[in-house]
Amino acid sequence: MSAAFPAIPPEGPLEPMRARRDALESAATDLDRSLAGASASPAWRDGVRTALGTVTEAVLAHLAEVDSERGIPASVTAAEPRLSGPASRLDEEHPVLTEQLDAVRRTVDDSQVSAHDVQAAGAGLVALLRIHVQHANDLLYDAMESELGGSD
């Protein structure tokens, strides 16, 4: 067993990353809920806009952490070069997430766009967020599995 990924208790060094992951998942769920009650009402759009603000905060916090030199993908690939492909995929998803976030914001802010179209755009963002979180979970699992000797 190498020293790169020691056993980490729940309150260990990965706790801030877990908290950000949970914030992304929670924000995606809140946005999904706000989209579910689609209507032409300005109050509905305000609710979606509020949920979108929470998603924006969670995404920006996530990007600030992972895009740093000490971010999780960089530290994982430094210890396990074979995981550079999945780590790169995560990095490539970031611009897609931010573009979709901006597109949904524009859609919500345009009163000429139907509630159905706002709902569809928002649902696409929710799906991207959930896929991204799953890819990050997969990368961390593979890294921990390697550390514990569970892979080749």
C-alpha positions in Angstrom: 0.0 0.0 0.0 1.4 3.4 -1.0 1.3 6.5 1.2 -0.5 8.5 -1.5 -4.1 7.6 -0.3 -4.1 6.7 3.3 -7.3 5.4 4.9 -9.4 8.5 5.4 -12.0 8.7 8.2 -15.3 10.5 7.5 -14.0 13.7 9.0 -10.7 13.5 7.2 -9.1 15.6 4.5 -11.8 14.6 1.9 -14.6 16.0 4.0 -14.6 19.5 2.3 -14.8 17.7 -1.1 -17.7 15.5 0.2 -19.4 18.6 1.4 -19.1 20.3 -2.0 -20.3 17.1 -3.7 -23.3 17.0 -1.4 -23.9 20.7 -2.1 -23.9 20.0 -5.9 -26.3 17.1 -5.4 -28.6 19.1 -3.1 -28.6 22.1 -5.4 -29.5 19.8 -8.4 -32.3 18.2 -6.4 -33.7 21.7 -5.4 -33.5 22.9 -9.0 -35.3 19.7 -10.2 -38.0 20.3 -7.6 -38.4 23.9 -8.6 -38.8 22.9 -12.2 -41.4 20.3 -11.5 -44.2 22.8 -10.9 -43.8 24.5 -14.3 -46.2 27.4 -14.9 -46.4 30.7 -16.6 -46.4 32.4 -13.2 -43.6 34.9 -12.5 -43.4 33.4 -9.0 -42.5 30.0 -10.6 -39.6 31.6 -12.6 -38.5 33.4 -9.4 -38.3 30.0 -7.7 -36.3 28.5 -10.5 -34.0 31.6 -10.5 -33.4 31.1 -6.8 -32.6 27.4 -7.2 -30.4 28.3 -10.1 -28.5 30.7 -7.9 -27.8 27.9 -5.4 -26.6 25.7 -8.3 -24.3 28.5 -9.4 -22.8 28.9 -6.0 -22.2 25.1 -5.7 -20.7 24.9 -9.1 -18.4 27.8 -8.5 -17.2 26.4 -5.2 -16.6 23.0 -6.9 -14.6 24.5 -9.7 -12.5 26.7 -7.4 -11.5 23.5 -5.4 -10.9 21.0 -8.2 -9.3 23.4 -10.7 -6.5 24.3 -8.3 -3.1 22.6 -8.4 -4.1 20.9 -5.2 -7.5 19.8 -6.4 -8.7 16.3 -6.2 -8.2 15.3 -9.9 -4.6 16.7 -9.9 -3.8 14.9 -6.6 -5.3 11.6 -7.9 -3.4 11.6 -11.2 -0.2 12.5 -9.4 -0.6 9.4 -7.3 -2.2 7.2 -10.0 -1.3 8.2 -13.5 -3.5 5.5 -15.0 -6.5 7.6 -13.8 -5.5 10.6 -15.9 -8.2 9.7 -18.5 -11.1 9.8 -16.1 -9.6 13.0 -14.5 -9.3 14.7 -17.8 -13.0 13.8 -18.6 -14.0 15.5 -15.4 -12.0 18.6 -16.4 -13.6 18.6 -19.8 -17.1 18.5 -18.3 -16.5 21.8 -16.4 -16.9 24.2 -19.4 -20.0 22.2 -20.5 -21.5 22.7 -17.1 -20.8 26.4 -17.0 -22.2 26.8 -20.5 -25.4 25.0 -19.7 -25.7 27.0 -16.5 -25.5 30.2 -18.4 -27.9 28.9 -21.0 -30.5 28.0 -18.4 -30.0 31.4 -16.7 -30.7 33.2 -20.0 -33.7 30.9 -20.6 -35.2 31.6 -17.2 -34.6 35.4 -17.6 -36.3 35.5 -21.0 -40.1 35.9 -20.4 -40.7 35.0 -24.0 -39.4 31.5 -23.4 -42.2 29.0 -22.4 -42.3 27.3 -19.0 -41.9 24.0 -20.9 -38.7 25.2 -22.5 -37.3 26.5 -19.2 -38.2 23.2 -17.6 -36.4 21.3 -20.4 -33.3 23.4 -20.2 -33.2 23.1 -16.5 -33.7 19.3 -16.6 -30.7 19.1 -18.9 -28.5 21.0 -16.4 -29.7 18.7 -13.6 -28.8 15.6 -15.6 -25.3 17.1 -16.4 -24.7 17.8 -12.7 -25.7 14.3 -11.6 -23.5 12.7 -14.3 -20.6 14.9 -13.3 -21.0 14.0 -9.6 -21.1 10.3 -10.5 -18.0 10.6 -12.6 -16.2 12.3 -9.7 -17.4 9.5 -7.4 -16.1 6.9 -9.8 -12.7 8.6 -10.0 -12.4 8.7 -6.2 -13.6 5.1 -5.9 -11.0 3.9 -8.4 -8.3 5.9 -6.6 -9.2 4.5 -3.2 -9.5 1.0 -4.7 -6.0 1.3 -6.0 -4.7 2.5 -2.7 -6.3 -0.5 -0.9 -4.9 -2.9 -3.5 -8.2 -3.8 -5.1 -7.1 -3.3 -8.7 -4.2 -4.2 -11.0 
